[in-house]
């Protein structure tokens, strides 16, 4: 079973991906955390880390890596 979403065929730019996957930032923890949902289902989270940038983790705890930007971390949830 995989946690990654197929890139929509109609998507031509990275911003098109974010229209399908909703990211909600929460301010109840520090540093900031973004919760990712696809059609209402939790798919993973992105945590902002001071020295490392952003860390992406799937709903099953699989680490997708560290990224310099939030956008790059969000893109990690799509396989190419």
C-alpha positions as CSV (number, residue, x, y, z in Angstrom):
1,X,0.0,0.0,0.0
2,X,1.3,3.4,-0.9
3,X,0.7,6.8,0.6
4,X,1.7,8.8,-2.4
5,X,-0.9,10.3,-4.8
6,X,-0.7,9.9,-8.5
7,X,-0.1,13.2,-10.3
8,X,-3.4,14.3,-11.9
9,X,-3.1,13.9,-15.7
10,X,-4.6,17.3,-16.2
11,X,-2.0,19.0,-14.0
12,X,0.5,21.0,-15.9
13,X,2.1,23.0,-13.1
14,X,3.0,22.3,-9.5
15,X,0.3,24.7,-8.2
16,X,-2.3,22.4,-9.8
17,X,-1.4,19.7,-7.3
18,X,-2.1,21.8,-4.3
19,X,-5.7,22.3,-5.5
20,X,-6.3,18.6,-5.1
21,X,-4.5,18.2,-1.7
22,X,-5.6,20.6,1.0
23,X,-3.0,21.8,3.5
24,X,-4.1,23.3,6.8
25,X,-1.5,25.0,9.1
26,X,-2.0,24.5,12.8
27,X,-0.7,27.1,15.3
28,X,-1.3,24.9,18.4
29,X,2.2,23.5,18.2
30,X,5.6,25.2,17.6
31,X,7.3,25.0,15.1
32,X,4.5,25.1,12.6
33,X,2.9,21.9,11.2
34,X,0.8,21.5,8.1
35,X,-1.8,18.8,8.0
36,X,-2.5,17.3,4.5
37,X,-5.9,16.0,3.5
38,X,-7.1,14.5,0.3
39,X,-10.9,14.4,-0.1
40,X,-11.2,14.7,3.7
41,X,-8.8,11.9,4.5
42,X,-5.5,12.6,6.4
43,X,-2.5,11.8,4.1
44,X,0.4,13.2,6.1
45,X,2.0,16.2,7.6
46,X,4.8,18.6,7.1
47,X,6.8,20.0,10.0
48,X,8.9,23.2,9.8
49,X,12.3,22.6,11.3
50,X,14.7,25.5,12.1
51,X,17.9,24.1,10.6
52,X,16.5,21.5,8.2
53,X,13.8,23.4,6.4
54,X,10.6,21.2,6.2
55,X,10.2,17.5,6.9
56,X,7.4,15.5,5.2
57,X,5.9,12.4,6.8
58,X,3.0,10.2,5.4
59,X,0.0,9.1,7.5
60,X,1.8,5.8,8.2
61,X,4.9,7.5,9.5
62,X,7.0,7.1,6.4
63,X,9.5,9.9,6.1
64,X,9.6,11.5,2.6
65,X,12.7,13.6,3.4
66,X,13.8,17.1,4.3
67,X,13.1,20.0,1.9
68,X,14.3,23.6,1.7
69,X,10.8,25.0,0.9
70,X,7.2,24.2,1.9
71,X,6.2,23.8,-1.7
72,X,8.9,21.2,-2.3
73,X,7.7,19.2,0.8
74,X,4.1,19.4,-0.4
75,X,5.2,18.1,-3.9
76,X,6.8,15.1,-2.2
77,X,3.3,13.6,-1.6
78,X,2.9,13.1,-5.4
79,X,4.8,10.4,-7.3
80,X,6.0,11.2,-10.7
